[in-house]
């Protein structure tokens, strides 16, 4: 039962963000199109440009990031904002971010984001960059 809702959410995230491709490619979410994810609280949506580096983290990696986020920001757990999924995104100018996602309460067939967090604050970011984008990106921070 838990896998069923997680797997359904996983499919929604893959569709919303463009899907996951080979780890060593510069753009693990291919498709040459922008993808937009609404804010869960009605703020400005996030729009991923076609050339943005971004990846939807696998469940085990998302769980590790969620654990690190809640250790640093206990309010996430206290206020029921534990993410269902996480995107690692290199936002132009701002650098690498973790984007936390939930099933959209207003649109059950969609996801929304709750927050973005600077990925540079977490030790597990470097290994994730290597895993999803290759050593060159991790080394250069690009």
PyMOL commands that place a pseudoatom at each C-alpha (Angstrom):
pseudoatom trace, name=CA, resn=UNK, resi=1, chain=A, elem=C, hetatm=0, pos=[0.000, 0.000, 0.000]
pseudoatom trace, name=CA, resn=UNK, resi=2, chain=A, elem=C, hetatm=0, pos=[2.767, 2.480, 0.925]
pseudoatom trace, name=CA, resn=UNK, resi=3, chain=A, elem=C, hetatm=0, pos=[4.677, 1.562, -2.219]
pseudoatom trace, name=CA, resn=UNK, resi=4, chain=A, elem=C, hetatm=0, pos=[1.550, 2.082, -4.281]
pseudoatom trace, name=CA, resn=UNK, resi=5, chain=A, elem=C, hetatm=0, pos=[1.146, 5.716, -3.237]
pseudoatom trace, name=CA, resn=UNK, resi=6, chain=A, elem=C, hetatm=0, pos=[4.904, 6.354, -3.337]
pseudoatom trace, name=CA, resn=UNK, resi=7, chain=A, elem=C, hetatm=0, pos=[5.186, 4.754, -6.774]
pseudoatom trace, name=CA, resn=UNK, resi=8, chain=A, elem=C, hetatm=0, pos=[2.239, 6.799, -8.039]
pseudoatom trace, name=CA, resn=UNK, resi=9, chain=A, elem=C, hetatm=0, pos=[3.850, 9.963, -6.689]
pseudoatom trace, name=CA, resn=UNK, resi=10, chain=A, elem=C, hetatm=0, pos=[7.154, 8.934, -8.246]
pseudoatom trace, name=CA, resn=UNK, resi=11, chain=A, elem=C, hetatm=0, pos=[5.488, 8.632, -11.628]
pseudoatom trace, name=CA, resn=UNK, resi=12, chain=A, elem=C, hetatm=0, pos=[3.880, 12.061, -11.193]
pseudoatom trace, name=CA, resn=UNK, resi=13, chain=A, elem=C, hetatm=0, pos=[7.208, 13.659, -10.354]
pseudoatom trace, name=CA, resn=UNK, resi=14, chain=A, elem=C, hetatm=0, pos=[8.895, 11.986, -13.317]
pseudoatom trace, name=CA, resn=UNK, resi=15, chain=A, elem=C, hetatm=0, pos=[6.207, 13.301, -15.634]
pseudoatom trace, name=CA, resn=UNK, resi=16, chain=A, elem=C, hetatm=0, pos=[6.247, 16.793, -14.089]
pseudoatom trace, name=CA, resn=UNK, resi=17, chain=A, elem=C, hetatm=0, pos=[10.015, 17.130, -14.285]
pseudoatom trace, name=CA, resn=UNK, resi=18, chain=A, elem=C, hetatm=0, pos=[10.637, 15.361, -17.571]
pseudoatom trace, name=CA, resn=UNK, resi=19, chain=A, elem=C, hetatm=0, pos=[11.793, 11.899, -16.428]
pseudoatom trace, name=CA, resn=UNK, resi=20, chain=A, elem=C, hetatm=0, pos=[15.177, 10.564, -15.368]
pseudoatom trace, name=CA, resn=UNK, resi=21, chain=A, elem=C, hetatm=0, pos=[17.879, 9.600, -17.849]
pseudoatom trace, name=CA, resn=UNK, resi=22, chain=A, elem=C, hetatm=0, pos=[21.451, 8.316, -17.630]
pseudoatom trace, name=CA, resn=UNK, resi=23, chain=A, elem=C, hetatm=0, pos=[23.435, 9.580, -14.671]
pseudoatom trace, name=CA, resn=UNK, resi=24, chain=A, elem=C, hetatm=0, pos=[26.454, 10.870, -16.594]
pseudoatom trace, name=CA, resn=UNK, resi=25, chain=A, elem=C, hetatm=0, pos=[24.535, 13.154, -18.940]
pseudoatom trace, name=CA, resn=UNK, resi=26, chain=A, elem=C, hetatm=0, pos=[24.661, 16.881, -18.365]
pseudoatom trace, name=CA, resn=UNK, resi=27, chain=A, elem=C, hetatm=0, pos=[20.883, 17.091, -18.189]
pseudoatom trace, name=CA, resn=UNK, resi=28, chain=A, elem=C, hetatm=0, pos=[19.484, 14.014, -16.462]
pseudoatom trace, name=CA, resn=UNK, resi=29, chain=A, elem=C, hetatm=0, pos=[15.956, 15.272, -17.155]
pseudoatom trace, name=CA, resn=UNK, resi=30, chain=A, elem=C, hetatm=0, pos=[15.903, 15.438, -20.948]
pseudoatom trace, name=CA, resn=UNK, resi=31, chain=A, elem=C, hetatm=0, pos=[13.236, 16.616, -23.271]
pseudoatom trace, name=CA, resn=UNK, resi=32, chain=A, elem=C, hetatm=0, pos=[14.389, 20.088, -24.260]
pseudoatom trace, name=CA, resn=UNK, resi=33, chain=A, elem=C, hetatm=0, pos=[11.387, 21.684, -22.595]
pseudoatom trace, name=CA, resn=UNK, resi=34, chain=A, elem=C, hetatm=0, pos=[10.736, 23.744, -19.533]
pseudoatom trace, name=CA, resn=UNK, resi=35, chain=A, elem=C, hetatm=0, pos=[8.958, 22.159, -16.587]
pseudoatom trace, name=CA, resn=UNK, resi=36, chain=A, elem=C, hetatm=0, pos=[6.991, 24.087, -13.979]
pseudoatom trace, name=CA, resn=UNK, resi=37, chain=A, elem=C, hetatm=0, pos=[6.100, 22.991, -10.463]
pseudoatom trace, name=CA, resn=UNK, resi=38, chain=A, elem=C, hetatm=0, pos=[3.582, 25.023, -8.475]
pseudoatom trace, name=CA, resn=UNK, resi=39, chain=A, elem=C, hetatm=0, pos=[4.158, 26.136, -4.912]
pseudoatom trace, name=CA, resn=UNK, resi=40, chain=A, elem=C, hetatm=0, pos=[2.086, 24.224, -2.345]
pseudoatom trace, name=CA, resn=UNK, resi=41, chain=A, elem=C, hetatm=0, pos=[1.324, 27.508, -0.560]
pseudoatom trace, name=CA, resn=UNK, resi=42, chain=A, elem=C, hetatm=0, pos=[0.417, 29.631, -3.558]
pseudoatom trace, name=CA, resn=UNK, resi=43, chain=A, elem=C, hetatm=0, pos=[3.709, 31.427, -4.154]
pseudoatom trace, name=CA, resn=UNK, resi=44, chain=A, elem=C, hetatm=0, pos=[5.656, 31.750, -7.356]
pseudoatom trace, name=CA, resn=UNK, resi=45, chain=A, elem=C, hetatm=0, pos=[6.080, 28.434, -9.181]
pseudoatom trace, name=CA, resn=UNK, resi=46, chain=A, elem=C, hetatm=0, pos=[9.489, 26.990, -9.998]
pseudoatom trace, name=CA, resn=UNK, resi=47, chain=A, elem=C, hetatm=0, pos=[10.242, 26.787, -13.694]
pseudoatom trace, name=CA, resn=UNK, resi=48, chain=A, elem=C, hetatm=0, pos=[13.098, 24.566, -14.771]
pseudoatom trace, name=CA, resn=UNK, resi=49, chain=A, elem=C, hetatm=0, pos=[14.614, 25.776, -18.026]
pseudoatom trace, name=CA, resn=UNK, resi=50, chain=A, elem=C, hetatm=0, pos=[15.421, 23.123, -20.624]
pseudoatom trace, name=CA, resn=UNK, resi=51, chain=A, elem=C, hetatm=0, pos=[19.175, 23.567, -20.057]
pseudoatom trace, name=CA, resn=UNK, resi=52, chain=A, elem=C, hetatm=0, pos=[19.027, 23.568, -16.228]
pseudoatom trace, name=CA, resn=UNK, resi=53, chain=A, elem=C, hetatm=0, pos=[20.820, 20.736, -14.476]
pseudoatom trace, name=CA, resn=UNK, resi=54, chain=A, elem=C, hetatm=0, pos=[18.235, 18.983, -12.362]
pseudoatom trace, name=CA, resn=UNK, resi=55, chain=A, elem=C, hetatm=0, pos=[17.373, 15.465, -11.294]
pseudoatom trace, name=CA, resn=UNK, resi=56, chain=A, elem=C, hetatm=0, pos=[14.621, 13.789, -9.375]
pseudoatom trace, name=CA, resn=UNK, resi=57, chain=A, elem=C, hetatm=0, pos=[16.421, 11.857, -6.619]
pseudoatom trace, name=CA, resn=UNK, resi=58, chain=A, elem=C, hetatm=0, pos=[15.913, 8.119, -6.300]
pseudoatom trace, name=CA, resn=UNK, resi=59, chain=A, elem=C, hetatm=0, pos=[13.885, 7.123, -3.215]
pseudoatom trace, name=CA, resn=UNK, resi=60, chain=A, elem=C, hetatm=0, pos=[16.910, 6.074, -1.128]
pseudoatom trace, name=CA, resn=UNK, resi=61, chain=A, elem=C, hetatm=0, pos=[18.707, 9.361, -1.871]
pseudoatom trace, name=CA, resn=UNK, resi=62, chain=A, elem=C, hetatm=0, pos=[15.575, 11.422, -1.240]
pseudoatom trace, name=CA, resn=UNK, resi=63, chain=A, elem=C, hetatm=0, pos=[15.168, 9.698, 2.141]
pseudoatom trace, name=CA, resn=UNK, resi=64, chain=A, elem=C, hetatm=0, pos=[18.781, 10.515, 3.074]
pseudoatom trace, name=CA, resn=UNK, resi=65, chain=A, elem=C, hetatm=0, pos=[18.314, 14.162, 2.076]
pseudoatom trace, name=CA, resn=UNK, resi=66, chain=A, elem=C, hetatm=0, pos=[14.983, 14.355, 3.925]
pseudoatom trace, name=CA, resn=UNK, resi=67, chain=A, elem=C, hetatm=0, pos=[16.685, 12.983, 7.040]
pseudoatom trace, name=CA, resn=UNK, resi=68, chain=A, elem=C, hetatm=0, pos=[19.479, 15.565, 6.764]
pseudoatom trace, name=CA, resn=UNK, resi=69, chain=A, elem=C, hetatm=0, pos=[16.940, 18.342, 6.216]
pseudoatom trace, name=CA, resn=UNK, resi=70, chain=A, elem=C, hetatm=0, pos=[14.888, 17.376, 9.278]
pseudoatom trace, name=CA, resn=UNK, resi=71, chain=A, elem=C, hetatm=0, pos=[18.006, 17.166, 11.458]
pseudoatom trace, name=CA, resn=UNK, resi=72, chain=A, elem=C, hetatm=0, pos=[18.909, 20.698, 10.420]
pseudoatom trace, name=CA, resn=UNK, resi=73, chain=A, elem=C, hetatm=0, pos=[15.322, 22.022, 10.263]
pseudoatom trace, name=CA, resn=UNK, resi=74, chain=A, elem=C, hetatm=0, pos=[13.161, 20.060, 12.781]
pseudoatom trace, name=CA, resn=UNK, resi=75, chain=A, elem=C, hetatm=0, pos=[10.171, 22.236, 11.883]
pseudoatom trace, name=CA, resn=UNK, resi=76, chain=A, elem=C, hetatm=0, pos=[9.738, 20.141, 8.713]
pseudoatom trace, name=CA, resn=UNK, resi=77, chain=A, elem=C, hetatm=0, pos=[8.805, 17.096, 10.759]
pseudoatom trace, name=CA, resn=UNK, resi=78, chain=A, elem=C, hetatm=0, pos=[6.913, 19.074, 13.387]
pseudoatom trace, name=CA, resn=UNK, resi=79, chain=A, elem=C, hetatm=0, pos=[4.714, 20.814, 10.823]
pseudoatom trace, name=CA, resn=UNK, resi=80, chain=A, elem=C, hetatm=0, pos=[4.133, 17.735, 8.667]
pseudoatom trace, name=CA, resn=UNK, resi=81, chain=A, elem=C, hetatm=0, pos=[6.212, 18.983, 5.732]
pseudoatom trace, name=CA, resn=UNK, resi=82, chain=A, elem=C, hetatm=0, pos=[8.348, 15.889, 5.193]
pseudoatom trace, name=CA, resn=UNK, resi=83, chain=A, elem=C, hetatm=0, pos=[8.793, 15.646, 1.426]
pseudoatom trace, name=CA, resn=UNK, resi=84, chain=A, elem=C, hetatm=0, pos=[7.373, 12.879, -0.715]
pseudoatom trace, name=CA, resn=UNK, resi=85, chain=A, elem=C, hetatm=0, pos=[10.164, 13.446, -3.256]
pseudoatom trace, name=CA, resn=UNK, resi=86, chain=A, elem=C, hetatm=0, pos=[13.157, 15.746, -3.813]
pseudoatom trace, name=CA, resn=UNK, resi=87, chain=A, elem=C, hetatm=0, pos=[14.710, 17.356, -6.875]
pseudoatom trace, name=CA, resn=UNK, resi=88, chain=A, elem=C, hetatm=0, pos=[18.368, 18.408, -6.906]
pseudoatom trace, name=CA, resn=UNK, resi=89, chain=A, elem=C, hetatm=0, pos=[18.574, 21.497, -9.120]
pseudoatom trace, name=CA, resn=UNK, resi=90, chain=A, elem=C, hetatm=0, pos=[21.315, 23.917, -10.101]
pseudoatom trace, name=CA, resn=UNK, resi=91, chain=A, elem=C, hetatm=0, pos=[19.407, 27.170, -10.154]
pseudoatom trace, name=CA, resn=UNK, resi=92, chain=A, elem=C, hetatm=0, pos=[21.187, 29.812, -12.217]
pseudoatom trace, name=CA, resn=UNK, resi=93, chain=A, elem=C, hetatm=0, pos=[22.890, 32.357, -9.932]
pseudoatom trace, name=CA, resn=UNK, resi=94, chain=A, elem=C, hetatm=0, pos=[21.804, 30.594, -6.692]
pseudoatom trace, name=CA, resn=UNK, resi=95, chain=A, elem=C, hetatm=0, pos=[23.678, 27.305, -7.144]
pseudoatom trace, name=CA, resn=UNK, resi=96, chain=A, elem=C, hetatm=0, pos=[22.585, 23.804, -6.141]
pseudoatom trace, name=CA, resn=UNK, resi=97, chain=A, elem=C, hetatm=0, pos=[19.256, 23.494, -4.330]
pseudoatom trace, name=CA, resn=UNK, resi=98, chain=A, elem=C, hetatm=0, pos=[17.134, 20.699, -2.921]
pseudoatom trace, name=CA, resn=UNK, resi=99, chain=A, elem=C, hetatm=0, pos=[13.498, 21.214, -3.926]
pseudoatom trace, name=CA, resn=UNK, resi=100, chain=A, elem=C, hetatm=0, pos=[11.083, 19.367, -1.627]
pseudoatom trace, name=CA, resn=UNK, resi=101, chain=A, elem=C, hetatm=0, pos=[7.893, 18.047, -3.216]
pseudoatom trace, name=CA, resn=UNK, resi=102, chain=A, elem=C, hetatm=0, pos=[4.514, 16.876, -1.962]
pseudoatom trace, name=CA, resn=UNK, resi=103, chain=A, elem=C, hetatm=0, pos=[1.450, 15.487, -3.665]
pseudoatom trace, name=CA, resn=UNK, resi=104, chain=A, elem=C, hetatm=0, pos=[-0.511, 18.621, -4.589]
pseudoatom trace, name=CA, resn=UNK, resi=105, chain=A, elem=C, hetatm=0, pos=[-3.567, 18.805, -2.282]
pseudoatom trace, name=CA, resn=UNK, resi=106, chain=A, elem=C, hetatm=0, pos=[-5.416, 20.994, -4.816]
pseudoatom trace, name=CA, resn=UNK, resi=107, chain=A, elem=C, hetatm=0, pos=[-4.548, 18.791, -7.806]
pseudoatom trace, name=CA, resn=UNK, resi=108, chain=A, elem=C, hetatm=0, pos=[-4.227, 15.156, -6.717]
pseudoatom trace, name=CA, resn=UNK, resi=109, chain=A, elem=C, hetatm=0, pos=[-2.701, 14.100, -10.046]
pseudoatom trace, name=CA, resn=UNK, resi=110, chain=A, elem=C, hetatm=0, pos=[0.164, 16.600, -9.650]
pseudoatom trace, name=CA, resn=UNK, resi=111, chain=A, elem=C, hetatm=0, pos=[2.968, 17.615, -7.276]
pseudoatom trace, name=CA, resn=UNK, resi=112, chain=A, elem=C, hetatm=0, pos=[3.859, 20.940, -5.709]
pseudoatom trace, name=CA, resn=UNK, resi=113, chain=A, elem=C, hetatm=0, pos=[6.968, 22.187, -3.927]
pseudoatom trace, name=CA, resn=UNK, resi=114, chain=A, elem=C, hetatm=0, pos=[7.107, 23.196, -0.288]
pseudoatom trace, name=CA, resn=UNK, resi=115, chain=A, elem=C, hetatm=0, pos=[10.560, 24.765, -0.101]
pseudoatom trace, name=CA, resn=UNK, resi=116, chain=A, elem=C, hetatm=0, pos=[14.046, 25.003, -1.546]
pseudoatom trace, name=CA, resn=UNK, resi=117, chain=A, elem=C, hetatm=0, pos=[17.190, 24.465, 0.500]
pseudoatom trace, name=CA, resn=UNK, resi=118, chain=A, elem=C, hetatm=0, pos=[20.780, 25.353, -0.308]
pseudoatom trace, name=CA, resn=UNK, resi=119, chain=A, elem=C, hetatm=0, pos=[22.426, 22.017, -1.077]
pseudoatom trace, name=CA, resn=UNK, resi=120, chain=A, elem=C, hetatm=0, pos=[25.890, 23.368, -0.265]
pseudoatom trace, name=CA, resn=UNK, resi=121, chain=A, elem=C, hetatm=0, pos=[25.048, 23.156, 3.451]
pseudoatom trace, name=CA, resn=UNK, resi=122, chain=A, elem=C, hetatm=0, pos=[24.891, 19.365, 3.384]
pseudoatom trace, name=CA, resn=UNK, resi=123, chain=A, elem=C, hetatm=0, pos=[27.799, 16.902, 3.216]
pseudoatom trace, name=CA, resn=UNK, resi=124, chain=A, elem=C, hetatm=0, pos=[25.797, 14.417, 1.181]
pseudoatom trace, name=CA, resn=UNK, resi=125, chain=A, elem=C, hetatm=0, pos=[25.509, 16.844, -1.752]
pseudoatom trace, name=CA, resn=UNK, resi=126, chain=A, elem=C, hetatm=0, pos=[28.942, 16.102, -3.253]
pseudoatom trace, name=CA, resn=UNK, resi=127, chain=A, elem=C, hetatm=0, pos=[28.337, 12.337, -3.507]
pseudoatom trace, name=CA, resn=UNK, resi=128, chain=A, elem=C, hetatm=0, pos=[24.901, 13.000, -5.018]
pseudoatom trace, name=CA, resn=UNK, resi=129, chain=A, elem=C, hetatm=0, pos=[26.409, 15.312, -7.629]
pseudoatom trace, name=CA, resn=UNK, resi=130, chain=A, elem=C, hetatm=0, pos=[28.895, 12.591, -8.578]
pseudoatom trace, name=CA, resn=UNK, resi=131, chain=A, elem=C, hetatm=0, pos=[26.158, 9.948, -8.710]
pseudoatom trace, name=CA, resn=UNK, resi=132, chain=A, elem=C, hetatm=0, pos=[23.735, 11.924, -10.859]
pseudoatom trace, name=CA, resn=UNK, resi=133, chain=A, elem=C, hetatm=0, pos=[25.958, 14.279, -12.856]
pseudoatom trace, name=CA, resn=UNK, resi=134, chain=A, elem=C, hetatm=0, pos=[29.462, 12.785, -12.819]
pseudoatom trace, name=CA, resn=UNK, resi=135, chain=A, elem=C, hetatm=0, pos=[32.719, 13.719, -11.143]
pseudoatom trace, name=CA, resn=UNK, resi=136, chain=A, elem=C, hetatm=0, pos=[33.371, 16.697, -13.434]
pseudoatom trace, name=CA, resn=UNK, resi=137, chain=A, elem=C, hetatm=0, pos=[30.207, 18.496, -12.360]
pseudoatom trace, name=CA, resn=UNK, resi=138, chain=A, elem=C, hetatm=0, pos=[30.797, 17.665, -8.696]
pseudoatom trace, name=CA, resn=UNK, resi=139, chain=A, elem=C, hetatm=0, pos=[34.377, 18.920, -8.881]
pseudoatom trace, name=CA, resn=UNK, resi=140, chain=A, elem=C, hetatm=0, pos=[33.510, 22.120, -10.729]
pseudoatom trace, name=CA, resn=UNK, resi=141, chain=A, elem=C, hetatm=0, pos=[30.243, 22.746, -8.897]
pseudoatom trace, name=CA, resn=UNK, resi=142, chain=A, elem=C, hetatm=0, pos=[28.692, 23.555, -12.278]
for i in range(1, 142): cmd.bond("trace and resi %d" % i, "trace and resi %d" % (i + 1))
show_as sticks, trace
zoom trace
